[in-house]
Amino acid sequence: MNAMAKIQARNVDDGLYELILQSSMKNERTLEGEIRFALQDYYRPVTPENDVPVLSRRERWQRETGARLLQLLDRVTADGLFPELGREQLTYTRHCVHVARLLGVTTGTLMDLTEGHLELPFPLADDIAGKFSASEEWLLTGEGSPFPVQRIGSNYQDFFMPDGQPDNNLVFELIRIGGGRHDGTLLCLRYSPEAPRNIAQGVVTEQFKLAAGMGETGHANLKAFLTFLKTDCAALALNAFSWTPDDANFDFWSVMGQHHPVYFQNAGRRTSARWLQQLLNGEDPGDWFAGWTSSPDEIRTTGKQAGTE
């Protein structure tokens, strides 16, 4: 018996990989089996039994976009964006009616869109992205991740002052990941109480960590960040939390960009914390400034303390 041919693919887009992975779990197949099935289905020879119309590029795009829209709405529902509706899937009629009303379209139109029978127009895609904190690029093309994540880096102003100056109408939530592989990672959420479902999310990973063991550069970056909060963001509402992973081997990047930001507001996973208040008061929450004892005092005497809770 001849050995079967092998195919190896490199540089697979992260978004495409996630779609294949989710499809394999849904169909109870291995990742390899799901790819093999998809290839067989795509390239199977036409016979009288499977002689079906070949989809045009437009029809295929409509179906793929519809599938992503359904995936997006299922995800935000599962993450708890609509607590008044529970966490059932979009297939329930009341979910379709509720989401359609939010988007200003008929329930039939929403169903046709998710099933790929209608083309998703740009204005509606933009509206969906705005209302559900989603990526319009991902929705229309499949590139990137469903929910955009801003790498805050050292340009703190871009996230905390999106319009170039402090906005007292915005609420900020600073969430420290506690425990696991990503202990000390800082996640930031930004939203307006007038539009609480539209939440921007950013993350600090390379600049510093909120934990012991940083070097000179990390300490300097953390000090600069806290100084920025005390001087430039003194009038902003900054709320601090700790978010504990369920698993010690939790992979932060398996979640970031794949869940709506409301996922990190789940009271079952996070608690209010004092670490930000302590830092701004010149206190060290847990040997984060070990070896740099002068930094907390310098932070304490800098500017006016931000409006923390």
C-alpha positions, 0 to 999 in steps of 0.5 A: 500500500502506498504511503499517503501524501503529507502537507505542511503549512507555515505562517497560518494567520492567527485568526484563521487558526482560531476559526479552524480550532473552534470548528474542530471542537464543535465537530468533535474532530482533531485539528488535523482531521478538521483540516483534512475534512475541509480540504476534501470538501473544498476539492472533492471532484464533481459527481452526480451525487455532489453536483452542487453550484460552485460558489462565486467569490462574493457568495463565499465571502458572504457566507464566511462573513456571516459565520464570523458575525454569528461567531461574534454574537455568540461570543459576546453573549457567552461572555455576558454582554447581555446579562438580561438574556442569559448565556444561551446561543444566538439561535434562540429567537429572543436573542435574535430579536434583542440583537437586531433591535440594538443594531436597528435591523429586522430580525429576518435581516440579522438571520439572513446576514448570519446565514450568508444570504445578504451582504454585510454593508460597511455602515452596519459592520462599523455599527456592530464593531462600535456597539460590541467593541469588535474589530471591523477588519476581522468581521469583514476579512477574517484578519486579526482578532475579533476584539482589538487590543491596544499595546499601550507601551510607553505612549500612555496618553494614547490610551488614557487620553484618546482625545489628547486631554483628560476626559472626566466622562471616561471610566478606567479599570486597571486589572492586574493579572494575579498568578499563573504564567502572566503574573503581574501583567496589567490590563486596562479597560476604558469606557463611557458610562453612557455606552458601557458595552463599548469598551476599549482594552489595552495591555502592558506586557513589555514595559513593566510588570506589577510584581517582584523581579523587575530590572532597572528598566522595568522599575523606571517604566513603572515609576514613569507610568505611576507619575503619569497617572498622578500628574496627567490623570489626577481627575480621572476615575481609576479603579483597580482590580485583581483578576485570578486565572482559573488555571496556573498554566493560563495562557493570557494570549489565548484570551486576549482578543478572543473575548469581549472586554466584559469577560474581564469584568466578571465578578467571579474572576476579579475582585477590587484591589488596593494595589494602585492606591498603595503605589500612589501613596508610596507603598510597595504592595509586595516587594515590587520595588525591592532594591529601589526603595527610593522610588515609592517615596518619589512617587508619593511626593509627585503631583496630586493623587489620581481619583482612585477608588 
